[in-house]
Amino acid sequence: MKQLIKYGNKRFTLLNAGLKKYKQHTKPEHLHEVRVELKKIKTLFNFLTSDLKQFNAATAYKPLKQIFKKAGVIRESHVLQKLFKDYKLESFEKAVIPKTKEQKKTIVHFQKKTAQYIKIANPSHKKIEKYLAHTNTSDLRKYIAKTQQQLCEKLFQKFSQNELHPIRKQIKELIYLSQITNGENNLQKIATYDKLQDTIGNWHDKIVLICILQKKQNPLYKEAVQKLKWGCTSDIKLIKLLMNALTIKQVF
């Protein structure tokens, strides 16, 4: 399928570009680009596993997974710094974020390895291109429909905060794949799901901060924790409203 091959080639092109940019300048946005492309590639791998019995996503993605994890360690610190700034908790930041020297060491190590990571990614690119040639539009649409059905079933179930993270991951997969086949007339539909996953992300950010602050067992953090909990309550209300809207509209 030409569309999927083109999409897959673009993913690896942008992955390599992101790694090269990070080698030149260790900006958080470059690292974010790398991780997003790896997520999209993983989505393609999952589709291939579903469509082709001889393809194993876990085995094929394993080399790339190591890059994703190492980038994630750095990304986590960047995200935490942004969260502490966004929620005006800079005064607590030094107590919970890894020491600057340790963080810089991790960044430098990843930066030096970028050329090696590109070499690691190239065989995965060739492998996926070969398998994508054996797929077609009908296969992709069936997989999208299956993913949508699984997601709808989760949305219909009794609300559980433990299910929010897997729901968010499935929404992202649905968005990534739908962007391959859907035209501009479906942009609004994609945006509906995107708003839900974004709201779940905001809720999760607050939960992460609450867990970090509570571990310190410092009385000074109580007020901050309470404000974050109020924010979580508002997020959950919005998440429920969006879920209810989606189960009614069946947007995809």
C-alpha positions, 0 to 999 in steps of 0.5 A, spaced: 500 500 500 503 506 497 500 510 502 502 506 508 509 506 505 509 513 504 507 514 511 512 509 514 518 512 510 516 519 512 516 517 520 523 514 519 525 520 515 523 525 521 525 520 526 532 521 523 532 528 522 530 529 530 536 525 532 540 529 527 537 536 530 538 533 537 545 532 536 546 539 534 542 542 539 539 538 545 533 542 545 527 539 548 522 540 542 527 536 538 527 530 543 519 530 543 519 530 535 524 523 536 519 520 541 513 522 537 515 519 531 517 512 535 510 512 537 507 513 530 512 507 528 510 503 533 503 504 531 505 501 524 508 495 527 502 494 531 498 494 525 502 489 521 502 484 527 494 484 526 494 484 519 500 479 518 502 473 522 509 473 520 510 480 523 512 480 530 511 488 533 514 486 540 521 483 536 521 488 531 520 494 535 525 492 541 531 496 538 527 502 537 524 501 544 531 502 547 532 509 544 525 511 546 526 509 553 533 513 554 529 519 550 524 518 555 528 519 561 531 526 559 524 527 557 521 526 564 525 531 567 524 536 562 516 535 563 517 535 570 520 542 570 515 545 565 510 542 570 513 545 576 513 552 572 506 551 570 503 550 576 508 555 580 511 550 584 518 552 582 520 553 590 519 545 590 523 543 584 530 542 586 527 537 592 524 532 587 528 533 580 534 529 579 540 534 580 543 538 574 549 535 573 546 528 573 541 530 568 546 534 563 550 527 563 544 523 561 543 528 555 550 528 553 550 521 553 544 521 548 547 526 544 553 522 543 549 516 541 544 519 536 548 517 530 548 510 533 541 510 534 540 512 526 544 506 524 539 502 529 533 505 526 535 503 519 534 496 519 527 497 522 525 502 516 527 496 511 524 491 514 517 495 515 517 497 508 518 490 506 512 488 510 507 494 508 508 492 501 503 486 503 498 491 506 492 494 503 487 500 504 482 495 506 486 492 511 488 498 514 480 500 515 479 494 518 484 495 523 482 502 524 475 500 525 477 494 530 481 499 534 475 504 534 470 498 537 475 497 542 476 504 544 468 505 544 467 499 549 472 502 554 468 508 553 462 505 555 464 501 561 463 503 568 468 509 569 475 507 572 481 512 572 486 506 572 483 505 564 485 512 563 492 511 561 490 505 556 485 509 553 489 515 551 494 510 548 489 507 544 486 514 542 493 516 539 493 510 535 487 511 532 488 518 531 495 516 527 492 511 523 486 515 521 490 521 519 493 516 513 486 515 510 482 520 512 481 527 508 479 534 511 472 532 512 474 528 518 479 533 521 473 535 526 472 528 528 479 527 530 479 533 534 474 530 538 478 525 540 484 529 541 481 533 546 479 527 550 486 525 550 489 532 551 485 532 557 487 526 560 494 528 559 493 534 563 489 530 569 495 525 569 500 531 569 497 533 576 497 526 578 504 525 577 506 532 581 501 529 587 505 523 587 512 526 587 510 531 593 506 526 597 512 522 597 516 527 600 511 528 606 513 535 607 507 539 611 509 545 606 507 541 600 500 540 603 497 546 600 500 545 593 497 538 593 490 540 595 490 545 589 492 539 584 487 535 587 482 540 586 484 541 578 484 533 578 477 533 580 475 538 574 479 534 569 475 528 571 468 532 570 471 534 563 473 527 561 467 524 563 463 529 559 467 528 553 467 520 554 459 521 554 459 525 548 463 520 544 459 514 546 453 518 543 456 521 537 461 515 535 465 520 531 469 515 527 
